Amino acid sequence: MSGPGAGHEYPAVPVSWYKRDLLLFAVSIGATADELHLIYELHPNFAAFPTYPIILPFKKTSPEVIDFYAAQSATAIPGVPKLDSRRVVDGERAMTFYKPLPLTSEGRKFEIRGKVIGVYDKGKAGTVVETQNDLVDAESGELYSRAIGSGFFVGQGNWGGPKGPKNPSYMPPEGKKPDVVFEHATTAETAHLYRLNGDYNPLHATPEPGKAMGFGGAILHGLYSWNCAAHSLLKLLGGSDPANMKEFAARFASPVKACDVLVTQIWKMGNKDSEGFEDVRFVTSVKGGKVCLSNGRAKVRVVGEKKTISSKL
């Protein structure tokens, strides 16, 4: 790693969650009544959805509404101009899951250990900040999950920083129809439910920030679409069992608005590792419109295959 900000470590952030947080998260990303082990705490196989830790850097330990702008603006990066968190959107997120998440953090100490991988100047378009966030048991040092992510600070470039590396592309197999397809309808209230997990960015609740950023109004959380896609892969290929997903990643290609229908096309790549996890590619689009999640890839233990499912939150 080299360049301004690269390698900078943030102070460790204590995080916590209860069973109710796992229930809310699962319901908010589309888990349904045929997946009681994700949405009913007394089910004998009750489990956390694997991507839940992606919300913890926003939620931290608070059960209350968080001032998103104040929380984000508190994290300065040495050697990098101050960036305005009121004009930031997700670029790409990738997660690796190492251990099943406990059903509650109560009685234990967990923290997010974050660091900057790189800060890249994209000229007039803006600045990309790439980070790594590890969910760790603060006492044992055990690593539960790792998230690599990038935030795109709109219109905040041209400060003389490095342009950054060219990221690899993960395309679906050319000329092959998807193995499975998942359709998910959103509503006018979708973002308002999802934000209760702890991501209270006003961009997703009221039109003014989105208008200022050129989106014409409020947009859905990029991580909402991202988590919905993770749910679709796990449900259609992995039997809805959190143990059957080892990695999940996608790039945010375009915004999604309330009442859009998300269509996720999924391709199995046919290879398996020693643990039975298979490479999977996927693309999520707005029905009748643009791709919103590109570069989609995952490692899933395929235990079944449902051809097409439609759902509505």
N, C-alpha and C positions, 0 to 999 in steps of 0.2 A: 504494500500500500504506500502511496506517496501523494503529495499534493496538499493543498490547504485543507485542514480539518481531518484528514485521513488518520485513523487510529485513535482519535479523541474518544475517551471513555466518559460516558455520562455517569453521574452518581447513581448507585444502585437504588431502585425504586421499590419499596415494599408494595406487594399486591395481595389481594384476598378475594375470596368468593364463597358463596354458600350454594346449597343445592338449588335454591330458588333462582339463582343467577344462571345455572346450567339449564334449568327448565325454560326460563324466559328466552335464552339464546336459541335453544333448539326450536321452540315454537316460532320465534321471529324469523328464522331462516327457512321455514317451510316444513319442518318435521310434522308428521301427521299421526292420526290415531292408530295406524297400523305399525307405528314405531314407538310403542308405549315405553320401551326401555330408554328412550331419549326424553320423553315428556311426562313420565309418571315416576315420582321418587320412590314409591314402594314396590316397583317392579323388581323381581329378583335379579334382573340383569341391568338395572339402571346404570347408565354410563354417561360420561361427559362426551359431547361431540368433539372430535379431535381438534378442530380449529378454534375452539373457544379462547385459548390464550391470546389470540390476535387482538382481542378487545381489552386485555388487561393494561397495556400502556396508556389507554384512555381512562379506564375506570380507576386504576390504582387500588386504593382501599376504601374509596368513598361509596356509601350507599345512596348518596344524594346527587342531585344534578350538579354538573361540573361546569365552570366557566371555561369553555373550550379555548377561547382566544388567550386568556390569561395563562392557562396551563401550558399551551404550546409556546408562547412567547418567552417563557422563562428559560429556555434552553439555547443559550448562545453557543456558537461553534468558533473556536479560535481560528483566526486567519480568514474568516468568511464574513462578508457584510451581513448586517442584521437583516433577517428575512421576515416578511410579513405573513404570519400564519393565517390571516384572513383571506389569503389568495393562494391556497395550496390545495392540490388534488393528488390522489394516489397515482403512482406510476406503475409499479409492479410489486407483487408480494409472493414470497415462496416460504413454505413452512416444512420443517422436518419434525417428525414426532418420535421421541425416544422412549418415553414411558407413559403409560396411561395416566391421565390426570385424576388426582384424588377428587372425590365427590364434594369435598369442602376443604378449604384451607384452615378451618378452625382447629386451633391447638398446635398449628405449625407455622413456620415463618417462610414465606416465599418472596422472591424478589425478581424483578426484571433487571438484568445486567445488559446495558446497551452501549454500543459504540458506533462511531462513524466509520463506514467503509470508504466513502469518497464523496466529494462535493464537486459537481460538474456544471460548468458554465455553458449553457446552450444558446448564448447570444440573446437576441431580442425576445425569444420565446420564453426564457426563464432559466431557473436553476434547479438541478436535480440533487437531492440529498439522499444518499444510499446508506442505510443503517442495518445493524444486526441487533436483535433483541432476544436474549436467552431467558427462558423461565427456569429458575433454579431454586432448589431447596436451600435456603440461606445457611442452614446448620450443617447439612450433610454434603452440600455442594453438588448434589445430583442434578443433572440436566434433564428437564422434561420435554421441552420443545425449543426450536430455534426458528426465528422468523427473520428473513432477509427482505427488506422493503425499500422502496424509493418513493419520496414525495417530490412532486413537481410544483415549484413555486412560480406561478404564472407571471410572466412579464418582469421577472426579477433577475435578469442575466446581464451580460456585458460588463462584468467586473474584473475580467482578466484571468479567470480561473481555467483549469484544464477542461477540455471538452469531454473527457471520459472515454472509456473503452466502448467498442461496439458489442452489444449484447448478442448472444447466440439466438437463433430462431428455432422454435419447436413446432414444426408444421404437421398437420394431419397427413396421413399417407395419400399421395396424389392418386386421383382417379378412383378411390375407394369410397363407397357409401358408408355413412356412420353405422356403427354396430347398434347403438341405442340413441334415442332422442328424448329429451326431457323438456316439457313446457311448463313455465311457471308464471302465472298472472299476478301482477302487483296491483295495489289499490292506492287511493289518495292518502291512506293512512299508513302505508307500509313503512316509510322512513320514520314516522313518529313512533311506531312500535320498536323498530330496530334500534333507534337511538337510546332507548331505555336501558340497553346493555351497558352504556357508559360513553358512547361516542356522540357527544352533544354539539357537533359542529353545526352552527346555524345555517350553513349552506344547504342542509338537507331538511330544514324546517320552515323556512320563510323565504320569499322570493328575492329580497334585496341583495344578498351576497352573490347569488347566481347571476342576477342581472349585471352587477358590477364586473363579473368575470366573463361575461359574454355568453352565458348559458341560457339567457332568457328567463330565468327563474330558478326555483329550487330543483335540485336533482337528487336522485337516490344515492346513498352511500356506495362508493365503489366496492367497499368491503361487504356490503349487503349482497350485491350480485356475485362477488367472489365466493362468499360463504354459501350462497344458494347453489352455485355450481358444484362446490365440494359436497354438499348434501346430495345433489343429483347423482354424482359419481358413486358415492358410497351406497346410496339406495339401489341404484340400478345394477351395479356390479358387485358391490361388497356386502350385500345382505343387510345393510344399515348397521353393520357391526363396526364400531370405531377402531377395533383392533385390526381391521382390514385395510387401513389407509396408513401408509408410511411417509409419503411426501405429497405435497399439493402446491401448485403455483400457477399464476396467470398474470398477464399484463393488462392494464386498464387502457382500452383503446378509444372509447367514446362514452359520453355520459348517458345515463338512463333516467327517464322521468317517470313520475307516478302514473300508474295505470298501463305502463308498457308491459308486454308479455315477453318474458325471457325464454329463448329457445337454446338449449345446450345440446350440441351434437358431440358424440363421444366415439372414439375409435380405440380399440384394443390393438396393441402393437405386436402381440404374439410371443413376446419373450418373457421369461420369468427368472428371478434371482433364486438363490438357495433357500429363501424363506417363502417362496411362492408368490412374491409380489411382481405384478406385471406392469410394464410401462403403458401409460394411457395418454392419449392426446385428446383435447377438446377445444371447441370454439363456442362461445356464447354470443348470441345476437339478439337484438330487439326484433321481434316478429315483424316482418315487412320492412325492416330498416337495417341499420349498421351493426357491424360487429362491435360488441362492448367489452368482451374479454378475448384477447388473443394470446398466442404463445402458451396456451393451456397445456399443462402436463401434470401427471401424478403417478404414483406407484400404489397400485391397489391389488389386494389379494382377491381375485375374481372367484366368487362362490356361486354366482347365478347371473342371469341376464334377462332383464325385463326390457322389452323392445321400446315401448313408448309410454310415457306417463305424463299426464297433465295434472297440475295442482293449482290451487289458488289460496293465497294467504288471507 
